[in-house]
Structures are given as structure tokens and as C-alpha cells.
Amino acid sequence: MGVLRRPAVARYKHLTPGMVATLCLAVVAVALMVLSIVKFTRHSDVERMLHRGFELFIALHGHPQEALSAEWYSRRQMLQAPASRGAGSFTSSTEYFRALVTNGYLTVDYGFFAAPGVLPYEGKDPAGFTSQHNAWCVVAGIDRQHPERRLPLFFSKNLRITNLAQSAECSLSGEPFGDECVVVYSDGTGAVLQPAQLVLEFSPEGATNTVLRP
């Protein structure tokens, strides 16, 4: 003879309206707490990538105030930004970062260039560091003799452009941060930009520099 089971509705007949309301409030509170944790984690990840961008800038340029000196731009040309063509030019930001690490200009492991949703490469073989491990784009052809002109230098790859001239029509999507762009400028400052801010704040009008994507 089978075991008789009470209908699910019958099990909860003893719940009063006050208890139901309390239960609903508890569910909402848990949902809000989870949402807050997600937002806090996202904020922390964004700030971490921005901080790494500053580290990258300082490693290549020195202190931001020193980066405004023409002497820095003449002594460390290959480090500061890739050229648009010829000597010191690269086909991708991944190739550029690989060259900096293998030549000892940056003393970091390849996981440094990863971000949320971008797989870190933990190996030592430079050939194993590929575009799937790189969250950064790099702007090429920045005029090293006029460092006072503020241009984006490094930015997160979810800003989908291949030239600064596309800034007015750019879009944000995908890894690592969807609709937020982390950017470090050629003067050592940085920002986290929303879509509405990109047209006015990302790049000055008239800039046509090539963007090296991963």
C-alpha cells in the first residue's frame, strides 16, 4: 500500500498573511543582497583593471609628471607606444605586450593582461599568450614629441573600434565589462566611461590613430 502524500497546498495552509508577507520580504532582501554583491564585484573588477592600466603606464613611462618631459619620449620610444608603421610597429596589442615582456621591459607574467571573462595565460612560453588572454587595446602612433596632447593609450577591448576616428560611432559590448570602458590616457590619467560619455570624453576630435586590438 502506497504512502499517502498531502497536496502541496495543504502543507502551507497554516501560513498566515503576515508570515507570507515576511517570507516575501525575506526573498526580496536576499535578491537585493545578491545584486549588491554582483555590483560590488563588478566595481572591484573595473577598478582592478584601471589600476593595472596605471601600472602598465608607469612601467612604460615612469611617473605621469615625468611622462610629460620630451626627454622621456626620446629615450624610451619603443616602450611608450607602438609606432603606426616601420620600426617599432606591431600588428596587435598581444604582439606588442609579448615583445615588452620577452625583452624585459615589463616584469609581469602574462596573466597581468587578463580581466573578467578573459582567460589568463599562466604559462611561460610567449607563443602561448594569444588574443584570448588579452583584455587590452593599444593606440598606435601617438606623437612622442607632443606628449601634452591627451589621447587614449590603453583601453578595454569591449570598446569595438580599430581607429580613433571611429570614436563617434563606437559601441561597447562583450568582455570584459560590457557597457563600461576602462581607459588610460597618454598623460597618465584614467577613466571608466559609460556609452553616453564616449563621444565627448574618449578621444579628441580629429584623432585618426590606429588601434591595435588583441
Secondary structure, DSSP 4 states (H G I P E B T S, - for coil): -PPP---HHHHTTT--HHHHHHHHHHHHHHHHHHHHHHHHHHHHHHHHHHHHHHHHHHHHH-SHHHHTSHHHHHHSHHHH--BSSSTTB-SSHHHHHHHHHHTTS----GGGG-BTTBPPP--S-GGG--GGG--EEEE----TT-TTS--EEEEETTB--SBGGGGGG--B-STTTTT-EEEEETTS-EEEE-HHHHHHHTS-TT---BEE--
